[in-house]
Structures are given as C-alpha cells and as structure tokens.
Amino acid sequence: MINLRPIRTDDEQYDFVEELFLTAFPEDERRDTNAQRYNTDENPLFYCCLVEEENEPVGFFTFWDFDTFCYGEHLAIDPKRRNGGYGQKTIRALLARINRPLVLEVELPEDEMSRRRIGFYERQGFTLWKDTPYVQPSYRPGGNSLPMYLMATEGLNPEEHFEKVKQRIYREVYLVEDGKMNE
C-alpha cells in the first residue's frame, strides 16, 4: 500500500527526495534547492511528501493546499520503480487524502511523451483545459516561462474557475502578482 508521508529537510529521506527532484525535472521546471527547502520547512501551504511502499521510498509528490483546491506541483517516481503503477497509486492516495479538486500543469502535447503524460492524467480522472492558454511563469529571475495546460479533477471547470485558479497558483507558487515578480 502506498503511503504519502509529509517530510521536512531534516528527515533522513529528504536527500532521496532532493536528488530525485533535481534529476527528474529540468531547471526551468523547478525552483532552486534553497527555495524548495524553505517551502518544505516553512511554508504552511506547501507539502513535500515522500511516497513509500512498505516503508521503502519510491518517489515524492509536492503539492500546495489552497483550501478549495490543491495544486500538484511535482510528482516523480524513482527510475528503478517506474512503470510499476506507482504514479497511479500516488495520485489516488493524494486524491483520497485531500478530498477536493486537484490541479496540475502539463506540457503541451507536442511529442509522444507529453501526449502519454496527458493520457495518464486523463485516466486518473483529470480533464485537460485545452481551450484556456496558460503560461508557467519562471521559477527564478532570468529563467524561462513555459507554455503549458492546466488539468483538473472533478469540481473545477475552466469556464468558471480558470482565472481564480491561475491567479492563486501565480501568486503563491511563482510569486507573481499582476504579471510582475514580487521582490
């Protein structure tokens, strides 16, 4: 059975999480390690969860709790354990835990891998908000912003919720207010 265990940077498994974070996501798709550590230890809206099965680490999932919905920021499974159903089990465990809609960013379906990733999330109950253009702001000054789509589980729809969801993610996750980086 999958367990999502919130951890801090002083947890003995945090090195596993950080190494996977750095290898699974390109620089443009993640914040720097100091900012990630700060959120993990200090930000009450941010959760860094170790994904375990039988007390063995298999991956991690980070998410933000915004009361009416959660935003899943990073999900990564240890490469040695991929294709074992852990991603699906992790999503199901998180959805059962939060009991409210979950929103994700996904790359545009421009290659086989991004199309497969979207298909994976659709099979988990997510809907692609393909008619609402979205740009992932840069994680760092001078970094690149990336065109993406949002996906969400039941309880949110793009016509009614897109702007509020986008603005909350921009403000809390990327520190962007009215299109400008916070100082």
C-alpha positions, 0 to 999 in steps of 0.5 A: 500500500502506498503511503504519502508521508509529509517530510521536512529537510531534516528527515533522513529521506529528504536527500532521496527526495532532493536528488530525485527532484533535481534529476527528474525535472529540468531547471526551468521546471523547478525552483532552486534547492534553497527555495524548495527547502524553505517551502518544505520547512516553512511554508504552511501551504506547501507539502513535500511528501515522500511516497513509500511502499512498505516503508521503502521510498519510491518517489515524492509528490509536492503539492500546495493546499489552497483550501478549495483546491490543491495544486500538484506541483511535482510528482516523480517516481524513482527510475528503478520503480517506474512503470510499476503503477506507482504514479497511479497509486500516488495520485489516488492516495493524494486524491483520497487524502485531500478530498477536493479538486486537484490541479496540475500543469502539463506540457503541451502535447507536442511529442509522444511523451507529453501526449502519454503524460496527458493520457495518464492524467486523463485516466486518473480522472483529470480533464485537460483545459485545452481551450484556456492558454496558460503560461508557467511563469519562471521559477527564478529571475532570468529563467524561462516561462513555459507554455503549458495546460492546466488539468483538473479533477472533478469540481473545477471547470475552466469556464468558471474557475480558470482565472481564480485558479491561475491567479492563486497558483501565480501568486503563491507558487511563482510569486507573481502578482499582476504579471510582475515578480514580487521582490 
